[in-house]
Amino acid sequence: MKKIKSLFIAALAVLTTFSVTSCSDDDKDEVLDNYTRYQRAVDAQVSAQKKSDKAILLVAFGSTWQAAFNSFDNTVKAYQQAFPDCDVYLSYSSAICINRAAAWEHKDDGAEQRNYYAPNFWLHAFGAVKYKQITVQSLQVIPGEEYGRVINYIKDFGNNYLGDLDDEYLSEVEVRLGTPLLNSENDVKNVASILNEEFKEDAKTKTVAFMGHGNPSSEEHDYDIYKANVRYEQLETELQKFSHNYFVGTVDQNANKKEDVWARIKENGAFPESKEIVLNALMSIAGDHAHNDMYGQGEEYWNAEEPDSEENSWFEYFKNVAQYEKISTHDLPDGELRGLLDFSKILNVWIEHTKNPIELTEVYHSMYPEE
């Protein structure tokens, strides 16, 4: 799992964002709880940015790395170009990422301080200004646990869970849902083709391994909702139609972690003569998992006594256990790691999902069904 530099940062984020004082109309200090402060910040942004009757809300899990911020910024710009008649917003579904981005977690690494907010705040703000059409686009890779959370945010909005939006408006607003990257088997085939186009030269002489997140699953606990982990297996199968040197593993999926990838490499006779492996994040952005779980280097990321430990990075594992002599990644020109949103053709798959969304015709349920 990803390594946390300091639990103090997370605690500080919570403490420093718990309350704020401002001058009210009666000139007394008003102490705002987190929820109210966040909602007011989002309300102000939506009121300032609203130029259309249509809104697109991009929902990412989140990150605190500058590379991820850049990817998200570029994604918003791409959506603005693709949907000029819509107002485009971006949200984080992870409270941890929201707090750490606000606490400036990677300041020493050159990252900016950013304020992101959860989807519920954005949807409530959309309802307050009465957008006629709202499209929520999941930036998840597979339709798994995090995608389920996106759907629940929409349900809460439609149910008017705070009870302060216009019920008549909610019964008429058009709400649409854009699905994750690998939502269907056709998506898997399409993405495999795009990835092969990008990595086919590497795959001729090297192992090419993609690291996704995966839903944790075991006999005791199964978070693999929608059985979405199958998408990783399907993607590896499709990629291997192009080259037997492609492999797809995860951070969390049981029986598909780095040691399982290595076992399949040996079983398939795919250890290349070049003894080179190219590691790539199969995630929307390059964040903690990419920088730490995948490409972390040095003693902090390697415990020789427990080589299969989750704390050991893919880089160190394939160096020390698999004995690869050269380990590289598909870098951006500035040397940052690359996430899937940084590949324009893969970003276009998400955009096509937004253009062909699921129409949620029954999102609204009155709080007063007897009426």
Summary of the structure (lengths in Angstrom):
residues: 371
radius of gyration: 22.0
end to end distance: 50.0
largest distance: 76.2
contacts: 1199
relative contact order: 0.13
helix: 43%
strand: 16%
